[in-house]
Amino acid sequence: MTLMSGYPESYYTATAVGARECAPLEGARSADVCVIGGGFTGLSAALNLAERGLDVVLLEAERIGFGASGRCGGLIGSGQRMEVTDAEKMFGFERSRLLWDFAEEAKAEIKGRVEKHDIPCDLQRGQLLGIHKKGYLGHARELADVLAERYDYPFCAALNAEETRARVATNDFLEGLYDSEALSIHPLNFTLGLARAALEQGVRIYENSRVIKYSHTDPAIVETDKGSVKAPFVVLACNGYLGDLEPRVAGKMMPINNFMIATESLGESRARALIDGRYGVHDTRFVVDYFRLSEDHRLLFGGGENYRAGFPRDIARFVRPYMLKLFPQLKDVAIDYAWGGTLAVTVNRMPHIGKLSPNVFFGQGYSGHGISTATFAGKVIAEAVTGTASRFDVMADFPIHRFPGGTLLRYPGMVLGMLYYTIRDRL
Ligand SMILES: Cc1cc2nc3c(=O)[nH]c(=O)nc-3n(C[C@H](O)[C@H](O)[C@H](O)COP(=O)(O)OP(=O)(O)OC[C@H]3O[C@@H](n4cnc5c(N)ncnc54)[C@H](O)[C@@H]3O)c2cc1C
């Protein structure tokens, strides 16, 4: 097996740094905690637990970062997936402010991890939100003001059409909001860096070790086809790849597929004419377009989703029209890489963090905002396992409803919902 075998081909695997191969689990082991899933949630939980002195085994069905964490857009926005104005309406100002503060801590956690473990993941600052429709005009100014006045966050600047176009060469954006303290990373390299840190902290990581079942006992017995782990605590961190391992949480999230492409290198001057920096960009569409420039001057562009098992046969062909809608000037540009991944969304787009029993914890459903939120979820789960549950309890207290129809009928409902939002986006 080569270091990157077992991963889907992507720009990220082609530029991966620091992958290590971990053997599959064989035989019976025991640990204080068994973490299931090797993405941001699982690795962050494992690393934080090991730093608190616990003996941790992490089981990953495929390779570390095989899931959404190693395939995603790399944009780390400020706040939660739900905007503060919506969160205030739903939960009131105080809880909205608490959520905002958690999200700021989550960003700080990412920066802190990159620095502490010297993770080579191309950490960049800044993010621009492009307002794509007339009905949202004024939204950027309103949000910048609310954040500055009520959230002590003076780092967002509202941009008019001309200022926005000067930064991103598209006619699609009518206004913009530039957040100078948002971040972006090479997500697979960040994931591999967390894994390296976890290994160095003593976490035993087993790859190609799919958990097939675990007992609802204390201690729990977690089983793969070739081995088992006996542990007083279990952390479920499988997100969109959960499958039918745990039906009690499966119905509260929906796995959806999202897709990305990487163009050939545009060369420095053409790349800079497209976007005037290495920050991330996303727009106000319900199915968000998101993009940024890579270190080697490619456009990394995400757009388009589907709501069934399986990806389109030709992902490049599926995503390219989304890119050309924003950047028709790129029609001569070749696509070098195309890939997809599965994320999990919840009904209200709030993360779903909680406990299934006193010894089984889970984090999932970050709804496209998982880099910082999942990393933070792993940390608060580790805090809760070790007896400090104050932040965990706040996160676990947010109501997450089941998808209508549960795991069987959630997809038809989602397709209808998406049709509605697609039409709304165009009006
Ligand atoms: C294309 C795409 C673009 C995205 N863009 C962004 C973005 O720009 N910004 C952002 O913040 N978020 C983004 N997201 C969302 C973000 O990637 C996820 O929210 C985040 O990675 C979730 O991390 P996780 O660790 O919970 O799950 P994952 O990274 O999916 O990890 C779950 C792991 O569990 C493993 N697993 C599953 N079942 C088992 C089992 N039975 N036994 C053992 N292991 C198991 C899987 O193999 C997988 O590796 C995007 C997602 C996708 C797919």
The ligand as an SDF file (V2000), in Angstrom:
LIG
                    3D

 53 58  0  0  0  0  0  0  0  0999 V2000
  -17.1080   18.5760   -0.5640 C   0  0  0  0  0  0  0  0  0  0  0  0
  -17.2450   19.1290    0.8360 C   0  0  0  0  0  0  0  0  0  0  0  0
  -16.9140   20.4680    1.0610 C   0  0  0  0  0  0  0  0  0  0  0  0
  -16.9850   20.9920    2.3640 C   0  0  0  0  0  0  0  0  0  0  0  0
  -16.5320   22.2630    2.5770 N   0  0  0  0  0  0  0  0  0  0  0  0
  -16.4420   22.7250    3.8420 C   0  0  0  0  0  0  0  0  0  0  0  0
  -15.8330   23.9830    4.0820 C   0  0  0  0  0  0  0  0  0  0  0  0
  -15.3180   24.6460    3.1720 O   0  0  0  0  0  0  0  0  0  0  0  0
  -15.7970   24.4300    5.3630 N   0  0  0  0  0  0  0  0  0  0  0  0
  -16.3110   23.7020    6.4070 C   0  0  0  0  0  0  0  0  0  0  0  0
  -16.2350   24.1640    7.5550 O   0  0  0  0  0  0  0  0  0  0  0  0
  -16.8740   22.4820    6.2000 N   0  0  0  0  0  0  0  0  0  0  0  0
  -16.9420   21.9770    4.9520 C   0  0  0  0  0  0  0  0  0  0  0  0
  -17.4700   20.7350    4.7380 N   0  0  0  0  0  0  0  0  0  0  0  0
  -17.9810   19.9670    5.8910 C   0  0  0  0  0  0  0  0  0  0  0  0
  -16.8360   19.3410    6.7130 C   0  0  0  0  0  0  0  0  0  0  0  0
  -15.9220   18.7310    5.8510 O   0  0  0  0  0  0  0  0  0  0  0  0
  -17.4020   18.3110    7.6940 C   0  0  0  0  0  0  0  0  0  0  0  0
  -18.3860   18.9260    8.4920 O   0  0  0  0  0  0  0  0  0  0  0  0
  -16.3290   17.7540    8.6220 C   0  0  0  0  0  0  0  0  0  0  0  0
  -15.2430   17.2770    7.8860 O   0  0  0  0  0  0  0  0  0  0  0  0
  -16.9130   16.6440    9.4840 C   0  0  0  0  0  0  0  0  0  0  0  0
  -15.8450   16.0180   10.1740 O   0  0  0  0  0  0  0  0  0  0  0  0
  -16.1120   14.6500   10.9050 P   0  0  0  0  0  0  0  0  0  0  0  0
  -14.8540   14.2300   11.5270 O   0  0  0  0  0  0  0  0  0  0  0  0
  -17.2980   14.7750   11.7940 O   0  0  0  0  0  0  0  0  0  0  0  0
  -16.5530   13.6430    9.7320 O   0  0  0  0  0  0  0  0  0  0  0  0
  -15.6920   12.9700    8.5750 P   0  0  0  0  0  0  0  0  0  0  0  0
  -14.5110   13.7620    8.2160 O   0  0  0  0  0  0  0  0  0  0  0  0
  -16.6380   12.6120    7.4860 O   0  0  0  0  0  0  0  0  0  0  0  0
  -15.1260   11.6640    9.2680 O   0  0  0  0  0  0  0  0  0  0  0  0
  -15.9200   10.5650    9.6020 C   0  0  0  0  0  0  0  0  0  0  0  0
  -15.0250    9.3390    9.5390 C   0  0  0  0  0  0  0  0  0  0  0  0
  -15.6800    8.2460   10.1500 O   0  0  0  0  0  0  0  0  0  0  0  0
  -15.2910    7.0840    9.4730 C   0  0  0  0  0  0  0  0  0  0  0  0
  -16.2610    6.0250    9.7590 N   0  0  0  0  0  0  0  0  0  0  0  0
  -17.5510    5.9690    9.3910 C   0  0  0  0  0  0  0  0  0  0  0  0
  -18.1220    4.8260    9.8360 N   0  0  0  0  0  0  0  0  0  0  0  0
  -17.1640    4.1710   10.5210 C   0  0  0  0  0  0  0  0  0  0  0  0
  -17.1400    2.9300   11.2090 C   0  0  0  0  0  0  0  0  0  0  0  0
  -18.2360    2.1350   11.2770 N   0  0  0  0  0  0  0  0  0  0  0  0
  -15.9930    2.5370   11.7990 N   0  0  0  0  0  0  0  0  0  0  0  0
  -14.8710    3.3140   11.7540 C   0  0  0  0  0  0  0  0  0  0  0  0
  -14.8540    4.5000   11.0950 N   0  0  0  0  0  0  0  0  0  0  0  0
  -15.9810    4.9330   10.4970 C   0  0  0  0  0  0  0  0  0  0  0  0
  -15.2680    7.5070    8.0220 C   0  0  0  0  0  0  0  0  0  0  0  0
  -14.4910    6.6300    7.2070 O   0  0  0  0  0  0  0  0  0  0  0  0
  -14.7040    8.9140    8.1100 C   0  0  0  0  0  0  0  0  0  0  0  0
  -13.3020    8.9740    7.8950 O   0  0  0  0  0  0  0  0  0  0  0  0
  -17.4570   20.1790    3.4450 C   0  0  0  0  0  0  0  0  0  0  0  0
  -17.8000   18.8490    3.2070 C   0  0  0  0  0  0  0  0  0  0  0  0
  -17.6940   18.3170    1.9160 C   0  0  0  0  0  0  0  0  0  0  0  0
  -18.0480   16.8800    1.6820 C   0  0  0  0  0  0  0  0  0  0  0  0
  1  2  1  0
  2  3  1  0
  2 52  2  0
  3  4  2  0
  4  5  1  0
  4 50  1  0
  5  6  2  0
  6  7  1  0
  6 13  1  0
  7  8  2  0
  7  9  1  0
  9 10  1  0
 10 11  2  0
 10 12  1  0
 12 13  2  0
 13 14  1  0
 14 15  1  0
 14 50  1  0
 15 16  1  0
 16 17  1  0
 16 18  1  0
 18 19  1  0
 18 20  1  0
 20 21  1  0
 20 22  1  0
 22 23  1  0
 23 24  1  0
 24 25  2  0
 24 26  1  0
 24 27  1  0
 27 28  1  0
 28 29  2  0
 28 30  1  0
 28 31  1  0
 31 32  1  0
 32 33  1  0
 33 34  1  0
 33 48  1  0
 34 35  1  0
 35 36  1  0
 35 46  1  0
 36 37  1  0
 36 45  1  0
 37 38  2  0
 38 39  1  0
 39 40  1  0
 39 45  2  0
 40 41  1  0
 40 42  2  0
 42 43  1  0
 43 44  2  0
 44 45  1  0
 46 47  1  0
 46 48  1  0
 48 49  1  0
 50 51  2  0
 51 52  1  0
 52 53  1  0
M  END
$$$$
